[in-house]
Amino acid sequence: MIGVYFYMDGKSKAIAAEEQRVAEVAKQQKERDAEKRAAEARLREIQADAEKQRKQAEAERLVAMEQARKQAEEQTRQKLSEQFDAERKTKFPGILVVTTQPTGASVTIDTDLPRTSPFSLNTVQPGKHRVSISLPGYESFETTADIVGGETTDLGMIQLQKAAGTVDISSTPADVLYNLRLANAPAGSAPFRTGRTPFKVDDVPPGDYLVVYQRLGWQDHAVPVQVSKGKTVTASYEYKGGSVVLTSYPAGAQVTRGGIAVGVTPVTLSGLPPQKVEYEFNLVGYEKATVSGTVVDNQSVTLNASLLSFDRVTLPRDIKTQPKALVQGAPKIDPAIPVGSTITITFVVDRSGSTRDHTFQLKEKTDNAVFAQRCIDAIKLWKYSPAIGLEGKPINVKLSIPFNVSAQQTDGAPPGMFTR
């Protein structure tokens, strides 16, 4: 039994040792596999890095080759361009641009036909060319243009200098006729220029001139000017005129001049030319009045019309012809009016020959009011040839006629002598 135990124990140890050895071998194999994998991984990394470096080197090589190609092409292009430019500058036409102020100038290149500025010409041969510029009223200008084939040569803005002067003509108010004439021009000669203000007259030769302003209703006015080459001289004139203040008593009259209404009094008319004026004043119920005066530059004149009522009675000193009776009926005398009664009736004979405004006053003992009324009733039916004033027109006049009652009728008794 003891021998069997030792045998079994030894066998178990041998198995354990073998298992340990197998495990050790497996461990070592595992480690070798790990090392192999690590080595393979490192190899792949090295290979990948080598491939990357190769590709990078290849890319750099390609870039260098492309740069070398482009550089060669650029050098070739540059060389061809220089050859082309050299040929273009000497063989191809160039472009010439000409601009002037003012425009419309005549421009001649060498002996070519003239052209009008501004213009751009693309057929000019390379080289130096003479450019001549002219414009009426301006000094001629000449310069040289150096043309390069295929390029643009711009002479810039060429400011032409006036060979004459300018007259700047204005007035207040505007739209006034003017004549520009030489100061020493013979009478009746045509003016240098005519127009209406405001206006700038260019191309005026140097010298002494007169700007004559002409406005309807105003006297001509001349302003002297001296024109110089390339200069602008100003001529101006202000029509100030005078003013007229039109008034009337009573106010509210319609005022006309030459049949044209100018306003209702009181009214002020300003800016009138110096002259004699006459105005007509009209107001309903009043006689027409005419007032005249003189307008003076920069002054005011007042013209007043004292209007006379149509109903006014003319003073004796203004009567040329007294009214003449055409129809005179006698007053009705009744028994109630005693013999010897008297009365004086005052009345107006108007422009039509009728009577109005009948009045009386009881002054005497014999004055009788009833008799007065009978007389007034008769006078109302009377007709006259109207009185005539100093101006030869019918006027209103006042008459006073005495009446009395007598005992017996007398044939041919004058008005106012009546019987019962």
Secondary structure as GFF3:
##gff-version 3
##sequence-region A 1 420
A	DSSP	alpha_helix	2	91	.	.	.	ID=ss1
A	DSSP	beta_strand	94	101	.	.	.	ID=ss2
A	DSSP	beta_strand	106	109	.	.	.	ID=ss3
A	DSSP	beta_strand	115	116	.	.	.	ID=ss4
A	DSSP	beta_strand	119	124	.	.	.	ID=ss5
A	DSSP	beta_strand	127	134	.	.	.	ID=ss6
A	DSSP	beta_strand	141	147	.	.	.	ID=ss7
A	DSSP	beta_strand	152	159	.	.	.	ID=ss8
A	DSSP	beta_strand	165	172	.	.	.	ID=ss9
A	DSSP	beta_strand	177	182	.	.	.	ID=ss10
A	DSSP	beta_strand	193	196	.	.	.	ID=ss11
A	DSSP	beta_strand	199	204	.	.	.	ID=ss12
A	DSSP	beta_strand	207	214	.	.	.	ID=ss13
A	DSSP	beta_strand	221	227	.	.	.	ID=ss14
A	DSSP	beta_strand	232	238	.	.	.	ID=ss15
A	DSSP	beta_strand	242	249	.	.	.	ID=ss16
A	DSSP	beta_strand	254	257	.	.	.	ID=ss17
A	DSSP	beta_strand	260	264	.	.	.	ID=ss18
A	DSSP	beta_strand	267	272	.	.	.	ID=ss19
A	DSSP	beta_strand	275	282	.	.	.	ID=ss20
A	DSSP	beta_strand	289	295	.	.	.	ID=ss21
A	DSSP	beta_strand	300	306	.	.	.	ID=ss22
A	DSSP	three_ten_helix	316	318	.	.	.	ID=ss23
A	DSSP	beta_strand	319	321	.	.	.	ID=ss24
A	DSSP	beta_strand	324	327	.	.	.	ID=ss25
A	DSSP	beta_strand	342	349	.	.	.	ID=ss26
A	DSSP	beta_strand	355	360	.	.	.	ID=ss27
A	DSSP	alpha_helix	369	379	.	.	.	ID=ss28
A	DSSP	beta_strand	383	385	.	.	.	ID=ss29
A	DSSP	beta_strand	387	389	.	.	.	ID=ss30
A	DSSP	beta_strand	394	395	.	.	.	ID=ss31
A	DSSP	beta_strand	397	406	.	.	.	ID=ss32
A	DSSP	beta_strand	417	419	.	.	.	ID=ss33
###
